[in-house]
Amino acid sequence: MKKLITGYGEKVINPPLGIELTGYGFYLERKANYIKDDLKVRCLSIYNGKERCILISCDLIGLDIEFSDNIRNEISKEFNLPFSNILISCTHTHTGPATMKLRGCGEIGEMEKNYLIRLNSFIKESVKIALNSEKEGEFFAGFETIEPIGFNRRNGNFYPVDPLLKVGIFKRKKEKIYLINYACHPVVLGKGDFISADWPGGVIRKIEDDGNYCIFFQGFCGDIDPVTNKNRWGKGTNQDIELYGEIIKNRILKIEKYGFPVNSDIKCFYEKILLPLKIPKKKEIRLEKEKLLKKIDNPNWEKFLDEWEKEAIEKYDKLRNNPYIEFPIHFISIGELKFIGLAGEVFCEYDLNLRKVFKNLFTFGYTNGVVGYIPTKDAYKIENDYTCYIAPKIFSIFPFSPNIEDIILEKIKKEAKR
């Protein structure tokens, strides 16, 4: 087995106190009053002597495609790396600042714009640290089905969920770098007034206790919530974070014991495809608003729908003539491992489907941007389904066409066989 050269870098990316937190509902005006635990950007560089890839993970709810493209372009130019070899992802914590447009769920004001400027610098600094710390080592990987820490929030049970923990371990002379991939919304702690990386941060701290490094990539968790939300929604505690950390760390140690060596071949491919939107007739926009006002009892609901209707009318002709949204897909192969990054809140069924074709598969959501939820075809059969029909009004304007599942899976299966 040829050794790989790996580097690790991180920077704390806490926003200023007083900034609005994002997630959990409309117009909550939830402010950050203290820091429970640090938000960080982490960078892993992987080099085989010919090809280098950069994997970046931010403890944030998400980044839009424009910001992601810009920072990747800057990294590409500054460090002389191919654009397609740079991946940036988010863990999707709901106890962090607004870093992308989400209607009613955190506004991008002056404080947020200034934060994003600082974030740009922190991300590039983490890359620089990683590149300057590169050392030779061996790469092992493993997959382990664990007792799920999440449940399917749409169905209210444990079917389907993705219970597979995916781990890469870079063993260097003095320490190890762990790459962890698992699918579960980081919403254990609920809508508090604090900054936190939620449960992924708890897992990382457990690994760091042994003097090692760790980078976490959120999986396809669009329909998966932590089990704490099954019986006590939004009332998880530090003890729950500790428990999740212990569960996953113990399974990582088992994976490390029985993991397999990975060879050093690196291949990267990146593309944006077009996902079709379902555009209604213009007169149906007002009818949709009136129907939803009658069905949902929320004091902020009317304000939200007024804003949505206004934007829908303003942009209607443009979207009617070009009813598509660009959707980034990232493919990275390291030896026999395949890493697929998608720019959305992807349902876990996509991972379950792809694993029937690709054995050693890592799947990253919230990667190189976020366009919204990526549901399954069956989910669109449910009238007023939140992820299919309500959430698009938060992320953008109109829902996707139900056939996006076929389009995305067909594209991945074709390209990942390269």
Backbone hydrogen bonds in HBPLUS format (Angstrom, degrees):
<---DONOR---> <-ACCEPTOR-->    atom                        ^
c    i                          cat <-CA-CA->   ^        H-A-AA   ^      H-
h    n   atom  resd res      DA  || num        DHA   H-A  angle D-A-AA Bond
n    s   type  num  typ     dist DA aas  dist angle  dist       angle   num
A0004-LEU N   A0137-GLY O   2.95 MM 133  5.61 142.4  2.10 161.5 167.4     1
A0137-GLY N   A0004-LEU O   2.82 MM 133  5.61 143.7  1.95 160.7 172.6     2
A0005-ILE N   A0047-TYR O   2.80 MM  42  4.98 172.4  1.80 162.1 162.1     3
A0047-TYR N   A0005-ILE O   2.79 MM  42  4.98 149.2  1.88 150.8 159.5     4
A0006-THR N   A0135-LYS O   2.86 MM 129  5.51 155.6  1.92 156.6 149.3     5
A0135-LYS N   A0006-THR O   2.81 MM 129  5.51 153.5  1.88 143.0 144.3     6
A0007-GLY N   A0045-SER O   2.99 MM  38  4.97 150.5  2.08 132.8 138.2     7
A0045-SER N   A0007-GLY O   2.94 MM  38  4.97 164.2  1.96 136.9 142.2     8
A0009-GLY N   A0043-CYS O   2.98 MM  34  5.10 153.9  2.05 143.3 148.1     9
A0043-CYS N   A0009-GLY O   2.74 MM  34  5.10 154.3  1.80 160.7 161.5    10
A0011-LYS N   A0041-VAL O   3.00 MM  30  5.47 147.4  2.11 149.1 158.1    11
A0041-VAL N   A0011-LYS O   2.93 MM  30  5.47 157.2  1.99 156.8 164.0    12
A0013-ILE N   A0039-LEU O   2.81 MM  26  5.42 168.4  1.82 133.1 137.1    13
A0019-ILE N   A0016-PRO O   3.32 MM   3  6.10 150.8  2.42 138.0 139.9    14
A0018-GLY N   A0032-ALA O   2.70 MM  14  5.05 154.2  1.77 143.9 152.4    15
A0032-ALA N   A0019-ILE O   2.95 MM  13  5.65 151.2  2.04 154.3 163.0    16
A0021-LEU N   A0030-ARG O   2.62 MM   9  5.42 171.7  1.63 167.6 169.6    17
A0022-THR N   A0096-GLY O   3.11 MM  74  6.35 152.8  2.19 171.7 172.1    18
A0027-TYR N   A0104-GLY O   2.52 MM  77  5.05 155.4  1.58 145.9 154.5    19
A0033-ASN N   A0193-ASP O   2.75 MM 160  5.60 171.3  1.76 141.0 143.6    20
A0195-ILE N   A0034-TYR O   2.93 MM 161  6.41 144.3  2.06 145.7 157.0    21
A0036-LYS N   A0195-ILE O   2.88 MM 159  5.61 144.1  2.01 143.1 153.5    22
A0037-ASP N   A0195-ILE O   3.30 MM 158  6.49 157.5  2.35 141.9 147.8    23
A0059-ASP N   A0040-LYS O   3.02 MM  19  5.60 149.7  2.11 148.3 157.9    24
A0042-ARG N   A0057-SER O   2.85 MM  15  5.30 164.2  1.88 154.8 160.0    25
A0057-SER N   A0042-ARG O   2.88 MM  15  5.30 161.5  1.92 153.5 159.3    26
A0044-LEU N   A0055-LEU O   2.83 MM  11  5.16 161.5  1.86 153.0 159.4    27
A0055-LEU N   A0044-LEU O   2.89 MM  11  5.16 172.1  1.90 154.5 157.2    28
A0046-ILE N   A0053-CYS O   2.97 MM   7  5.38 159.6  2.01 158.9 163.4    29
A0053-CYS N   A0046-ILE O   2.89 MM   7  5.38 154.8  1.95 150.9 158.7    30
A0048-ASN N   A0051-GLU O   3.13 MM   3  5.76 156.1  2.19 151.3 158.1    31
A0054-ILE N   A0085-ASN O   2.83 MM  31  6.20 163.7  1.85 165.0 169.2    32
A0087-LEU N   A0054-ILE O   2.91 MM  33  6.18 169.6  1.92 167.9 170.8    33
A0056-ILE N   A0087-LEU O   2.88 MM  31  6.04 150.5  1.96 147.6 157.4    34
A0089-SER N   A0056-ILE O   2.84 MM  33  6.06 152.6  1.91 142.5 151.3    35
A0058-CYS N   A0089-SER O   2.89 MM  31  6.26 150.9  1.98 139.7 148.2    36
A0060-LEU N   A0058-CYS O   2.87 MM   2  5.44 133.3  2.09 104.8  90.5    37
A0091-THR N   A0058-CYS O   2.92 MM  33  6.23 154.1  1.99 161.1 163.8    38
A0092-HIS N   A0060-LEU O   2.76 MM  32  5.32 140.2  1.92 163.8 151.6    39
A0068-SER N   A0064-ASP O   3.05 MM   4  6.24 167.5  2.06 153.3 157.3    40
A0069-ASP N   A0065-ILE O   2.77 MM   4  5.91 164.8  1.79 155.9 159.6    41
A0070-ASN N   A0066-GLU O   2.96 MM   4  6.10 162.4  1.99 149.0 154.3    42
A0071-ILE N   A0067-PHE O   2.96 MM   4  6.18 170.6  1.97 159.5 160.8    43
A0072-ARG N   A0068-SER O   3.04 MM   4  6.10 157.0  2.09 145.5 152.4    44
A0073-ASN N   A0069-ASP O   2.88 MM   4  6.03 153.8  1.95 147.4 154.8    45
A0074-GLU N   A0070-ASN O   2.95 MM   4  6.21 156.3  2.00 148.6 155.1    46
A0075-ILE N   A0071-ILE O   2.94 MM   4  6.13 159.0  1.98 146.5 152.0    47
A0076-SER N   A0072-ARG O   2.86 MM   4  6.00 156.4  1.92 144.5 151.7    48
A0077-LYS N   A0073-ASN O   3.02 MM   4  6.27 159.3  2.06 149.7 153.7    49
A0078-GLU N   A0074-GLU O   2.87 MM   4  5.96 167.6  1.89 152.3 156.5    50
A0079-PHE N   A0075-ILE O   2.95 MM   4  5.81 159.0  2.00 148.0 152.5    51
A0080-ASN N   A0076-SER O   2.95 MM   4  5.36 108.5  2.47 129.5 140.8    52
A0081-LEU N   A0076-SER O   2.97 MM   5  4.54 152.2  2.05 125.0 133.6    53
A0085-ASN N   A0082-PRO O   3.00 MM   3  5.36 156.5  2.05 111.1 118.7    54
A0086-ILE N   A0083-PHE O   3.22 MM   3  5.67 161.3  2.26 119.3 119.8    55
A0368-ASN N   A0088-ILE O   2.69 MM 280  5.32 161.4  1.72 174.9 175.3    56
A0090-CYS N   A0366-TYR O   3.11 MM 276  5.54 131.6  2.35 131.6 145.5    57
A0196-SER N   A0095-THR O   3.01 MM 101  5.35 159.6  2.05 145.6 147.1    58
A0105-CYS N   A0102-LEU O   2.88 MM   3  5.33 164.9  1.91 135.6 139.1    59
A0103-ARG N   A0394-ILE O   2.87 MM 291  4.54 159.3  1.91 137.6 131.0    60
A0113-LYS N   A0109-GLY O   2.91 MM   4  6.15 157.4  1.96 152.8 159.9    61
A0114-ASN N   A0110-GLU O   2.95 MM   4  6.13 161.1  1.98 151.2 155.6    62
A0115-TYR N   A0111-MET O   3.00 MM   4  6.21 146.6  2.11 138.1 147.9    63
A0116-LEU N   A0112-GLU O   2.92 MM   4  6.21 155.2  1.98 150.1 155.9    64
A0117-ILE N   A0113-LYS O   3.16 MM   4  6.47 144.8  2.29 142.1 150.9    65
A0118-ARG N   A0114-ASN O   3.16 MM   4  6.49 157.5  2.21 146.1 151.2    66
A0119-LEU N   A0115-TYR O   2.75 MM   4  6.03 154.5  1.82 151.3 160.0    67
A0120-ASN N   A0116-LEU O   3.03 MM   4  6.17 154.7  2.09 141.6 146.5    68
A0122-PHE N   A0118-ARG O   2.96 MM   4  6.31 158.7  2.01 153.2 159.7    69
A0123-ILE N   A0119-LEU O   2.88 MM   4  6.10 161.4  1.92 161.7 165.3    70
A0124-LYS N   A0120-ASN O   3.25 MM   4  6.50 165.9  2.27 146.9 150.1    71
A0125-GLU N   A0121-SER O   2.92 MM   4  6.14 150.9  2.01 148.0 156.9    72
A0126-SER N   A0122-PHE O   2.96 MM   4  6.22 150.7  2.05 146.7 153.9    73
A0127-VAL N   A0123-ILE O   3.14 MM   4  6.50 149.9  2.23 146.8 154.7    74
A0128-LYS N   A0124-LYS O   3.02 MM   4  6.30 159.2  2.07 147.1 152.4    75
A0129-ILE N   A0125-GLU O   2.95 MM   4  6.20 159.8  1.99 151.6 156.4    76
A0130-ALA N   A0126-SER O   3.00 MM   4  6.18 159.3  2.05 143.5 149.3    77
A0131-LEU N   A0127-VAL O   2.95 MM   4  6.20 167.8  1.96 157.2 159.7    78
A0132-ASN N   A0128-LYS O   2.99 MM   4  6.14 153.0  2.07 146.5 154.1    79
A0133-SER N   A0130-ALA O   3.11 MM   3  5.20 149.7  2.21 101.1 110.4    80
A0138-GLU N   A0171-LYS O   2.96 MM  33  5.14 147.3  2.07 140.3 140.3    81
A0171-LYS N   A0138-GLU O   2.71 MM  33  5.14 154.7  1.77 162.0 163.9    82
A0262-VAL N   A0139-PHE O   2.88 MM 123  5.57 156.8  1.93 157.3 152.4    83
A0140-PHE N   A0169-ILE O   2.86 MM  29  5.12 165.9  1.88 149.3 154.1    84
A0169-ILE N   A0140-PHE O   2.70 MM  29  5.12 170.2  1.71 157.8 157.4    85
A0141-ALA N   A0260-PHE O   2.93 MM 119  5.55 152.7  2.01 148.9 156.6    86
A0260-PHE N   A0141-ALA O   2.85 MM 119  5.55 153.6  1.92 164.6 162.4    87
A0142-GLY N   A0167-VAL O   3.00 MM  25  5.53 148.5  2.10 155.2 160.1    88
A0167-VAL N   A0142-GLY O   3.05 MM  25  5.53 165.6  2.07 171.2 170.9    89
A0144-GLU N   A0165-LEU O   2.99 MM  21  5.21 158.7  2.03 146.2 153.0    90
A0165-LEU N   A0144-GLU O   2.81 MM  21  5.21 177.2  1.81 147.0 147.8    91
A0146-ILE N   A0163-PRO O   2.95 MM  17  5.59 170.4  1.96 153.4 152.1    92
A0227-VAL N   A0149-ILE O   2.87 MM  78  5.75 154.6  1.93 137.4 137.1    93
A0151-PHE N   A0225-ASP O   2.75 MM  74  5.59 150.6  1.83 161.0 170.3    94
A0225-ASP N   A0151-PHE O   3.02 MM  74  5.59 156.9  2.07 162.8 164.7    95
A0152-ASN N   A0157-ASN O   2.72 MM   5  5.51 148.2  1.82 164.4 173.5    96
A0156-GLY N   A0152-ASN O   2.74 MM   4  5.69 134.9  1.94 150.5 165.2    97
A0153-ARG N   A0223-ASP O   3.00 MM  70  5.80 139.3  2.17 136.6 147.1    98
A0166-LYS N   A0181-ASN O   3.11 MM  15  5.10 168.6  2.12 156.0 156.7    99
A0181-ASN N   A0166-LYS O   2.93 MM  15  5.10 145.2  2.05 158.4 160.7   100
A0168-GLY N   A0179-LEU O   2.86 MM  11  4.85 158.9  1.91 141.3 148.1   101
A0179-LEU N   A0168-GLY O   2.76 MM  11  4.85 167.4  1.78 152.0 153.7   102
A0170-PHE N   A0177-ILE O   2.86 MM   7  5.03 173.7  1.87 152.3 154.5   103
A0177-ILE N   A0170-PHE O   2.94 MM   7  5.03 152.1  2.02 136.4 145.6   104
A0172-ARG N   A0175-GLU O   2.95 MM   3  5.39 147.4  2.06 151.4 160.3   105
A0213-TYR N   A0176-LYS O   2.96 MM  37  6.25 176.6  1.96 164.4 165.2   106
A0178-TYR N   A0213-TYR O   2.93 MM  35  6.17 163.7  1.96 133.4 137.6   107
A0215-ILE N   A0178-TYR O   2.84 MM  37  6.27 155.7  1.90 165.5 173.7   108
A0180-ILE N   A0215-ILE O   2.93 MM  35  6.29 166.1  1.95 160.1 164.6   109
A0217-PHE N   A0180-ILE O   2.79 MM  37  6.14 158.0  1.84 162.8 170.4   110
A0219-GLY N   A0182-TYR O   2.87 MM  37  5.02 143.4  2.00 127.2 123.3   111
A0185-HIS N   A0224-ILE O   3.02 MM  39  5.99 162.6  2.05 134.6 140.1   112
A0236-GLY N   A0188-VAL O   3.01 MM  48  4.91 127.2  2.29 170.1 160.1   113
A0192-GLY N   A0190-GLY O   2.96 MM   2  5.81 135.5  2.16 105.7  92.6   114
A0201-GLY N   A0198-ASP O   3.08 MM   3  5.67 127.6  2.36 115.7 127.8   115
A0202-GLY N   A0199-TRP O   2.95 MM   3  4.92 119.6  2.33  96.5 112.4   116
A0203-VAL N   A0199-TRP O   3.08 MM   4  6.46 153.0  2.16 157.1 163.3   117
A0204-ILE N   A0200-PRO O   3.08 MM   4  6.33 166.1  2.10 150.6 154.0   118
A0205-ARG N   A0201-GLY O   3.01 MM   4  6.21 158.0  2.06 146.9 152.5   119
A0206-LYS N   A0202-GLY O   3.23 MM   4  6.45 149.3  2.33 141.3 148.6   120
A0207-ILE N   A0203-VAL O   3.20 MM   4  6.59 154.2  2.27 150.9 157.4   121
A0208-GLU N   A0204-ILE O   2.89 MM   4  6.17 158.7  1.94 153.2 160.0   122
A0209-ASP N   A0205-ARG O   3.01 MM   4  6.15 130.5  2.26 139.5 150.8   123
A0210-ASP N   A0207-ILE O   3.23 MM   3  5.96 159.0  2.28 116.1 121.0   124
A0211-GLY N   A0208-GLU O   2.89 MM   3  5.16 162.1  1.92 118.0 119.6   125
A0365-GLY N   A0218-GLN O   2.97 MM 147  5.90 159.6  2.01 138.7 145.3   126
A0221-CYS N   A0219-GLY O   3.06 MM   2  5.60 119.9  2.44 108.5  92.2   127
A0224-ILE N   A0221-CYS O   3.00 MM   3  4.88 173.0  2.01 112.8 114.5   128
A0222-GLY N   A0346-VAL O   2.75 MM 124  4.75 156.8  1.80 136.6 130.2   129
A0229-ASN N   A0226-PRO O   2.92 MM   3  5.75 151.4  2.00 123.5 130.0   130
A0230-LYS N   A0227-VAL O   2.97 MM   3  5.13 154.6  2.04 106.1 114.4   131
A0232-ARG N   A0228-THR O   3.01 MM   4  5.82 152.0  2.09 150.2 159.2   132
A0235-LYS N   A0232-ARG O   3.06 MM   3  5.57 156.5  2.11 141.0 137.8   133
A0240-ASP N   A0237-THR O   3.07 MM   3  5.19 125.0  2.39  97.3 110.6   134
A0241-ILE N   A0237-THR O   3.18 MM   4  6.61 155.5  2.24 146.9 153.2   135
A0242-GLU N   A0238-ASN O   2.90 MM   4  6.18 156.5  1.95 148.1 154.6   136
A0243-LEU N   A0239-GLN O   2.90 MM   4  6.12 155.0  1.96 143.9 150.7   137
A0244-TYR N   A0240-ASP O   2.93 MM   4  6.20 167.9  1.95 156.1 158.0   138
A0245-GLY N   A0241-ILE O   2.98 MM   4  6.16 156.4  2.04 145.7 152.8   139
A0246-GLU N   A0242-GLU O   2.91 MM   4  6.21 153.3  1.98 149.3 156.3   140
A0247-ILE N   A0243-LEU O   2.90 MM   4  6.16 167.2  1.92 159.6 162.5   141
A0248-ILE N   A0244-TYR O   3.06 MM   4  6.22 173.9  2.07 153.1 154.5   142
A0249-LYS N   A0245-GLY O   2.89 MM   4  5.92 159.9  1.93 146.1 152.9   143
A0250-ASN N   A0246-GLU O   2.98 MM   4  6.02 167.7  1.99 151.8 154.8   144
A0251-ARG N   A0247-ILE O   3.27 MM   4  6.52 153.2  2.34 142.1 149.1   145
A0252-ILE N   A0248-ILE O   2.88 MM   4  6.12 146.3  2.00 147.6 157.8   146
A0252-ILE N   A0249-LYS O   3.07 MM   3  4.93 117.6  2.48  91.6 107.6   147
A0253-LEU N   A0249-LYS O   2.97 MM   4  6.31 152.2  2.05 152.5 159.2   148
A0254-LYS N   A0250-ASN O   3.22 MM   4  6.53 144.0  2.36 136.2 145.4   149
A0255-ILE N   A0251-ARG O   2.90 MM   4  6.21 159.0  1.95 148.0 153.7   150
A0256-GLU N   A0252-ILE O   2.81 MM   4  6.08 155.2  1.88 149.6 156.8   151
A0257-LYS N   A0253-LEU O   3.16 MM   4  6.34 144.4  2.29 135.0 143.3   152
A0257-LYS N   A0254-LYS O   3.10 MM   3  5.14 121.3  2.46  95.1 109.6   153
A0258-TYR N   A0254-LYS O   3.13 MM   4  6.45 150.4  2.22 149.9 157.3   154
A0259-GLY N   A0255-ILE O   2.62 MM   4  5.26 110.1  2.11 151.5 165.0   155
A0335-GLY N   A0265-ASP O   2.73 MM  70  4.84 151.7  1.81 137.2 146.0   156
A0267-LYS N   A0333-SER O   2.93 MM  66  5.06 153.1  2.00 142.4 148.1   157
A0333-SER N   A0267-LYS O   2.78 MM  66  5.06 163.8  1.81 151.2 156.2   158
A0269-PHE N   A0331-PHE O   2.80 MM  62  5.04 155.5  1.86 155.0 155.5   159
A0331-PHE N   A0269-PHE O   2.74 MM  62  5.04 169.5  1.75 170.1 169.0   160
A0271-GLU N   A0329-ILE O   3.03 MM  58  5.51 161.5  2.07 158.1 163.6   161
A0329-ILE N   A0271-GLU O   2.78 MM  58  5.51 157.0  1.83 166.9 174.5   162
A0273-ILE N   A0327-PHE O   2.98 MM  54  5.22 164.5  2.00 138.7 135.2   163
A0327-PHE N   A0273-ILE O   2.74 MM  54  5.22 150.7  1.83 157.1 163.5   164
A0275-LEU N   A0325-ILE O   2.92 MM  50  5.31 173.4  1.92 150.6 152.2   165
A0325-ILE N   A0275-LEU O   2.95 MM  50  5.31 148.0  2.05 141.7 151.7   166
A0401-SER N   A0276-PRO O   2.87 MM 125  5.59 159.0  1.92 141.9 137.7   167
A0277-LEU N   A0323-PRO O   2.89 MM  46  5.25 159.2  1.93 137.0 136.2   168
A0278-LYS N   A0399-PRO O   2.82 MM 121  5.68 170.5  1.83 153.2 154.0   169
A0284-GLU N   A0281-LYS O   2.90 MM   3  5.32 144.0  2.03 110.6 121.8   170
A0285-ILE N   A0282-LYS O   3.23 MM   3  5.74 160.9  2.27 111.8 117.2   171
A0288-GLU N   A0284-GLU O   2.83 MM   4  5.92 152.9  1.90 144.9 151.6   172
A0289-LYS N   A0285-ILE O   3.07 MM   4  6.36 156.7  2.13 146.9 152.9   173
A0290-GLU N   A0286-ARG O   2.98 MM   4  6.26 165.3  2.00 154.9 157.9   174
A0291-LYS N   A0287-LEU O   2.97 MM   4  6.11 155.3  2.03 146.4 153.2   175
A0292-LEU N   A0288-GLU O   3.06 MM   4  6.25 161.4  2.09 150.3 154.6   176
A0293-LEU N   A0289-LYS O   2.98 MM   4  6.19 151.5  2.07 150.6 158.7   177
A0295-LYS N   A0292-LEU O   3.12 MM   3  5.06 129.3  2.39  94.1 107.6   178
A0296-ILE N   A0292-LEU O   3.09 MM   4  6.05 151.3  2.17 158.3 160.6   179
A0301-TRP N   A0298-ASN O   2.92 MM   3  5.06 160.7  1.96 113.3 119.7   180
A0304-PHE N   A0300-ASN O   3.08 MM   4  6.32 161.4  2.12 151.1 156.5   181
A0305-LEU N   A0301-TRP O   2.93 MM   4  6.19 164.1  1.96 154.0 157.7   182
A0306-ASP N   A0302-GLU O   2.86 MM   4  6.02 149.4  1.96 147.7 156.5   183
A0307-GLU N   A0303-LYS O   3.11 MM   4  6.35 160.7  2.15 149.2 153.2   184
A0308-TRP N   A0304-PHE O   2.97 MM   4  6.26 157.6  2.02 147.4 154.4   185
A0309-GLU N   A0305-LEU O   2.82 MM   4  5.93 167.8  1.84 149.0 152.3   186
A0310-LYS N   A0306-ASP O   3.05 MM   4  6.20 162.6  2.08 147.6 152.2   187
A0311-GLU N   A0307-GLU O   3.14 MM   4  6.38 166.2  2.16 150.4 153.3   188
A0312-ALA N   A0308-TRP O   2.84 MM   4  5.99 159.2  1.88 154.9 161.9   189
A0313-ILE N   A0309-GLU O   2.98 MM   4  6.17 157.4  2.04 152.4 156.6   190
A0314-GLU N   A0310-LYS O   3.07 MM   4  6.26 162.1  2.10 146.6 152.0   191
A0315-LYS N   A0311-GLU O   2.97 MM   4  6.08 155.2  2.04 151.9 156.9   192
A0316-TYR N   A0313-ILE O   3.41 MM   3  5.09 160.3  2.46  96.7 102.4   193
A0319-LEU N   A0315-LYS O   3.06 MM   4  6.24 165.0  2.08 158.8 163.0   194
A0320-ARG N   A0316-TYR O   2.75 MM   4  5.88 153.6  1.82 157.8 166.7   195
A0321-ASN N   A0317-ASP O   3.06 MM   4  6.19 151.5  2.15 144.1 150.1   196
A0322-ASN N   A0318-LYS O   3.08 MM   4  6.24 133.4  2.31 135.4 148.1   197
A0324-TYR N   A0322-ASN O   2.84 MM   2  5.78 139.9  2.00 107.8  95.9   198
A0330-HIS N   A0341-GLY O   2.93 MM  11  4.86 159.4  1.97 146.7 150.4   199
A0341-GLY N   A0330-HIS O   2.90 MM  11  4.86 160.3  1.93 137.4 144.0   200
A0332-ILE N   A0339-PHE O   2.90 MM   7  5.00 155.6  1.96 148.9 152.9   201
A0339-PHE N   A0332-ILE O   2.69 MM   7  5.00 159.6  1.73 161.1 166.4   202
A0334-ILE N   A0337-LEU O   3.05 MM   3  5.24 151.1  2.14 134.4 143.5   203
A0337-LEU N   A0334-ILE O   2.99 MM   3  5.24 157.5  2.04 134.0 132.5   204
A0338-LYS N   A0360-ASN O   2.95 MM  22  6.29 159.8  2.00 164.4 168.6   205
A0362-PHE N   A0338-LYS O   2.78 MM  24  6.10 164.5  1.80 166.1 170.2   206
A0340-ILE N   A0362-PHE O   2.93 MM  22  6.31 159.2  1.97 155.4 160.9   207
A0364-PHE N   A0340-ILE O   2.81 MM  24  6.07 169.5  1.82 155.2 158.6   208
A0342-LEU N   A0364-PHE O   2.90 MM  22  6.32 160.3  1.94 168.1 172.2   209
A0367-THR N   A0342-LEU O   3.05 MM  25  5.32 169.9  2.06 128.4 128.8   210
A0371-VAL N   A0343-ALA O   2.91 MM  28  6.16 153.3  1.99 143.8 143.4   211
A0366-TYR N   A0344-GLY O   3.17 MM  22  4.94 166.7  2.19 129.1 132.0   212
A0345-GLU N   A0372-GLY O   2.86 MM  27  5.93 162.9  1.89 135.5 141.3   213
A0374-ILE N   A0345-GLU O   2.89 MM  29  5.65 162.3  1.92 129.1 125.9   214
A0347-PHE N   A0374-ILE O   3.19 MM  27  6.17 160.4  2.23 150.5 144.6   215
A0350-TYR N   A0347-PHE O   3.18 MM   3  6.03 158.2  2.23 121.6 126.0   216
A0351-ASP N   A0348-CYS O   3.02 MM   3  5.45 122.3  2.37 108.4 121.2   217
A0352-LEU N   A0348-CYS O   3.16 MM   4  6.55 163.0  2.19 152.2 156.9   218
A0353-ASN N   A0349-GLU O   2.90 MM   4  6.00 153.1  1.97 144.8 151.5   219
A0354-LEU N   A0350-TYR O   2.95 MM   4  6.16 163.8  1.98 149.1 153.5   220
A0355-ARG N   A0351-ASP O   2.94 MM   4  6.09 150.0  2.03 154.8 161.9   221
A0356-LYS N   A0353-ASN O   3.19 MM   3  5.64 154.1  2.26 108.2 115.9   222
A0357-VAL N   A0354-LEU O   2.93 MM   3  5.40 150.7  2.02 110.8 119.7   223
A0358-PHE N   A0354-LEU O   2.86 MM   4  6.08 165.1  1.88 156.6 161.7   224
A0379-ALA N   A0376-THR O   3.22 MM   3  5.40 129.7  2.48  98.9 111.1   225
A0380-TYR N   A0377-LYS O   3.26 MM   3  5.74 141.2  2.42 108.1 116.9   226
A0381-LYS N   A0378-ASP O   3.03 MM   3  5.54 161.7  2.07 115.3 121.2   227
A0382-ILE N   A0379-ALA O   3.23 MM   3  5.86 168.7  2.24 117.3 120.8   228
A0385-ASP N   A0382-ILE O   3.19 MM   3  5.51 144.5  2.32 136.6 130.2   229
A0389-TYR N   A0385-ASP O   2.85 MM   4  5.69 167.7  1.86 160.6 163.9   230
A0390-ILE N   A0386-TYR O   3.04 MM   4  4.68 137.5  2.22 116.2 128.3   231
A0391-ALA N   A0386-TYR O   2.74 MM   5  5.83 173.7  1.75 164.0 163.4   232
A0393-LYS N   A0390-ILE O   2.93 MM   3  5.63 145.4  2.05 120.6 129.9   233
A0394-ILE N   A0391-ALA O   2.78 MM   3  5.06 143.2  1.92 109.7 121.5   234
A0395-PHE N   A0391-ALA O   3.05 MM   4  6.42 160.0  2.09 161.2 166.2   235
A0396-SER N   A0392-PRO O   2.74 MM   4  5.42 153.4  1.81 137.3 146.5   236
A0404-ILE N   A0401-SER O   3.19 MM   3  6.08 152.0  2.28 132.3 131.9   237
A0407-ILE N   A0403-ASN O   3.20 MM   4  6.52 162.0  2.23 151.9 157.1   238
A0408-ILE N   A0404-ILE O   2.89 MM   4  6.00 171.1  1.90 157.5 158.9   239
A0409-LEU N   A0405-GLU O   3.02 MM   4  6.07 170.8  2.03 153.6 156.4   240
A0410-GLU N   A0406-ASP O   2.99 MM   4  5.88 159.0  2.04 143.1 149.7   241
A0411-LYS N   A0407-ILE O   3.12 MM   4  6.21 156.9  2.18 141.2 147.5   242
A0412-ILE N   A0408-ILE O   2.96 MM   4  6.20 166.5  1.97 156.2 159.6   243
A0413-LYS N   A0409-LEU O   2.95 MM   4  6.05 170.5  1.96 152.7 155.6   244
A0414-LYS N   A0410-GLU O   3.09 MM   4  6.17 146.4  2.21 140.3 148.9   245
A0415-GLU N   A0411-LYS O   2.96 MM   4  6.14 174.8  1.96 158.6 159.5   246
A0416-ALA N   A0412-ILE O   2.82 MM   4  5.64 163.5  1.85 154.3 159.4   247
A0418-ARG N   A0415-GLU O   3.06 MM   3  5.60 164.7  2.09 118.0 121.1   248
